[in-house]
Amino acid sequence: MVEDVGGAVSADVLQEERRRKLFLADGRGVRSEADATAYVNERGFVHLFSPGGLPWPNVSDAELRARGSLETFSLEVWQWKNTLPAAKRCAYGHYLRNRGVFISWQFFPAFRKLWGLHESVDLVLESGLLTPVERHVLQVVAVRGPIRSRELRREVQALSGASKRQYQTALRVLQERFLITVAGGSVAGFSMHDWDLVERHVPPEAMTLSLSEDEARAQLVCQAVANAPFCTAREIGLLFGWGRKQAAAVLGELTESGVISAGSVEEQRDLGYRLVG
């Protein structure tokens, strides 16, 4: 059991810390694509919208807060999910719990190390690891990418007769395995992405696999704790799709190494973690 060494944090103090996480480190608001790029780079990875009650910031709330808007949905950010990856300023896709996430190129290798298939697309297609629909989606993107969602769906349906649900499941799986990625798109009429191969779209320096899996987990958890900036093992597990035991083990190792500290928030039962310094 990890000892509570950080002391209780005031709920009001934590709320103010989380409010500041919706701004850039220098206090500026997120108002433009350049600001959004800086925000993704500072956070390492950040959700498009609120991640379902978990304590992490998101780009939509950051943009709305910068404008002082009381709206619940940022149209600007809805554009940025296409324009930022099109300009190769960062990656975007449904990487965590099927939710849209921006990932900086610095953190992309850690995600790919833990969840990606690392062989070339040709070898993956020959491996038998994919379902028929997943294989057809990947084949079409490999030949035609970058390809708009409408055209991709039409070609996959012609090849396999896939239902809408099967097609969407295949898109999700291929993103989560870091085989395909958003490479642009349009929100005119109906929002559609352009899809391309990760190995073709992502900058070569972000494709490195030099990290070990332990190093990748530590990097992502440290950044998640910094972004929270206070979170529990349960919340880390929900964020990354890990069991609570696995999340607690990683957090325990980082606590023992002095990178994070354990503590609590007033009137909250669960032990949580904060970045040291």
N, C-alpha and C positions, 0 to 999 in steps of 0.2 A: 504494500500500500504506500502511495506517495504521501509524504508528510506535507501539511499545509504550511509552507514557509513564506508565502508572499503576503499574508495578512489579508483582512477583508477590505475590499474596494467598495467605496460608496457607489450606490446605484446611480446617483446623479453624476458622479465623476465619469463613470463608464459611459453613460448616455452622451456626455459631452465629447468624450474621446471618439465615440462612434460617429457623432455628427461631424467631427473634423476629418474623419476618413472619407467623407463625401467631397472633400476638396483636395487639391494638390498639396504637396508638402509645403510649398511656399504660401499657402492660403488662397491661391487663385481658384476660381470656380471652373468647372468643365463646360466651356461654351462653344468650342470649335473642334474640328477634327484633330488639329494639332494638340489641343488640350486633352482630348480623349486618348490620343496616342501616348502622351506623357503620363496620363492617369493609368493606363494599362501597364506601361513600363514600370511605374512606381509600385503598383499593386502586384505585379507579376502575372496574376490572372484575376479576372473580375467578371462577375455575371452581368448579362445584359439587363435583366430585371431582378427583382428581389427573389432570392433563392428559397422561397417557401418557409419563412419563419426562422431561418438560420441567421446568425449574427454577422453576415458579411455584406459589405457595401456592394452597390451595383451602379452601372454607368447611367441608367435611366434616372435614378434618384439623384445622382450627382449632377446631371444636367438640369433637372428640374429645380434642385436646390440653388444652383448657380443663378438661375433666372428668378428665383423667389416665387416659382409657380406652385399652385395648389393642385395641379393636374396629377393624375396617377399614371400617365403614359407619355413618354417622350417621343414625339415624331422624329426629332433629330437623331436620336439614338437608333430608331428603326432604320434610318438611312445608313448610319455608320456601320451596322452589321454587314453591309455590302461594300461600302466605300473603303473602309479601313483595310480589309483583306485584299481588295482589288489593288490598292496601292502598296500592298505588302508591308504595311506598318505593323501588323500583328496577325495572329491567326484568330479565326472565329469559327465556332461550331458547337454542336450539342455534345459536349465532352463529359459533363458531370451530371449524373442522374437525369439525363435527357434534357438538360437545360442549357440555353445558350450562354457561352462563356468566351470572353476574349482572353487570349493567352499571349504574353510577350514572347518574342523570339528567345529571350534568355531562359525562360522557363519551359519552352516547348520541348526541349530534349528530355526533361524529367518526366513530363506527361507521356511522351512517346516511349520512353524506356519502360515505364510501368504497365502501360496498357496497349501499346502498339504491337503490330506484327512487323518484324524488322527485316524480313526478306523482301526482295524486289517484287513488284506487282506480278511479273511473269511467273515467278516461283510460287507466289501465293495462289495464283489462278490454277496452277498445276497440282497444288498440294492436297486438295480435297477438304480444306479447312472451312470453306464457305458453303452456304446453301446455294441451290441453283439460282435463286433470285439475286442473292448477294453477288454471285459470280457474274451474272448478266449485267448488273449495275456497274460493277467494276470494269468489265470488258468495254462497255459503252463509254464510260468516262475515259478509259485509257486511250481509246481510238478517237473520240470526238471532243474530249475536254480541251478548254473549258466549255461546258455545255449548260444551257439554261434548263431549269427544273422541268418545264413543260415538255421540252424536246426529249429530255432524259427519260421521263415517265413514259412518253409515247413509244420510244424505242424499246424500253425494257418490257413494256406490256406486249409489244409485237413479238419479242423474242420468247417470252416465258408465260404470257397470259397472267402476269402477277396482278393481284388485287391491290387497291390503294393501300390497304393495311400492310400487305406483304412488302410493297415497295417502300413505304415509310420505315418499316422495321429494318429493311436492308440498308437504307440511307443512314439510320442511326447506328447500326452495327459497324458499318464501314468507316464512319466518323470516329467512333469509339476505339476502333482498332488502328486509327491514324493511317488509313489507306487513301481516303478521299477527304477533301476539305473545301470550304467555301472560298471561291476565288473572285467574287464580285456578285453582281445581281442588280435587280431593279425593284422598286416599290411602286412603280406606275401601274395602276389598275389593281393588280394583285401581286403581293410580294413574292418574288422568286429569286432563288440564288443561282449563280453560276458555279458549277462543280468542276474540280480538277483533281488530279492525283497529288497527294502530299509530296511524293518524290519529285514531282515536276514543278510544283508551285512554291514550296517552302524554300527559303534561302539555304544554300548548302551548309553554312555554319550552324544553322539550327537543327540540322539532321544528325548531328553527332550522337553517338551512343557511348561516349567515354565514361559517363556516370555509372556507378553500380546501382543496383536496385535500392540498396540501403541508403545510398547518398541521395538518390532521387526522392525517396519517401521523406527523408529528413529535410530536404530543400523545400518540398511542397508544404509539409506540415509547419515548418518555421514561418514560411510566408503566410500561411493561413492564420496562424496565431497572431502574427503582426497585423494582419488586415482586420482581425475580429473587433478589437484587439484583446479580447478575453473570450475563451471558448472552452467547452468541456470535451471529454473524450467521446461522448455520445454525438456531439455536434460535428466533430472531426470525422467520425465514422459515417455519419449521414452525408457529409460533404463529398467524401471520396468513395462512398460505397463500400466501406470496410465494416467488419464486425467491431463491436465496441472493444473486445479484447485486443484485437490487432491495433486499433487506434491508441488504446491505453499503453500498449507496449512501446510504440514509437514515441509517444509523449513522455513515457517514463525514461527512456534512453536519453532523450533531449534534456530532460530535467536533471538527470544524473551528470550530464556533461556540462551543465551550467548555462545552456543556451536559452532555456525557458525556465520559468518558476511556477510552482503550484500555488494557488491561492483561492479565495472565494469572494463572492459579491454579497454585500449585506442583504439579508432576507432571502437568499437563494441557497438551496441545500447542496447542489452539486459542486464538487471541487472543479476548478478550472485552471487554465494555464495562460500565462502572459509572457511576452518576450522580455528577456533580461536586458536592461539598459534602455 
